[in-house]
């Protein structure tokens, strides 16, 4: 096949065929330019995998990415996370670009469904790693401590995609691009996150049965993070394609939602419309036009 990046013809390493590509060394198609391709049999289904995470986001949002990926709180997952980030179907490259852009242009308040007069520079964490703002390190320490007390292994910590902390509001964002929310009905580890009954309206059994493991973890951990920081308000934002609304209908029956502790489903197109309305840069629009085909 011809390399999409440099146009060179790539000679396949046929003995690697038939297995999935989990690193550059396991790809059948490895181009000398650094790009490689997943091992799908048909060329059209092959994912392009660039040589480094930075190459998969616009230059404007490259600074800081390498550091964050090397420190992501789920230690066991770090190499895989970095590898997946390089794919043209990465679930992480788009959120990084969008939130980093909002952070850089001091518009993170746009993730909220209401007009707000919040400070323009909140603390921000990506995958649990401090990434700017007024004072993100203590937030990261609190997150680790909550995880430890919940009994999570150091190698398997909950890793909220994005956390934004204002003086009186903690927002945890769980992002989906093309895929739906993670569901693992009956998973035993669920119980650990259901230890505070006031956060839920349904029984442990009912919540475990419907299986929204990732959302439950983020709800439990985000709520405690807000409490520990003395923030009155906590918001779990589920950002993704329109079909997440079906999940919202279920989890809003399970979570004990109050005016101060809320769950918001936010469609990508709604967020992008808000960003567009407040003015966006051509590089940003160009990137999203190419990368958001799967989630509209
Ligand atoms: Zn190439």
Boltz pocket constraint, residues with backbone or C-beta under 6 A from the ligand:
constraints:
  - pocket:
      binder: B
      contacts: [[A, 3], [A, 4], [A, 5], [A, 6], [A, 7], [A, 8], [A, 31], [A, 32], [A, 33], [A, 34], [A, 35]]
      max_distance: 6.0
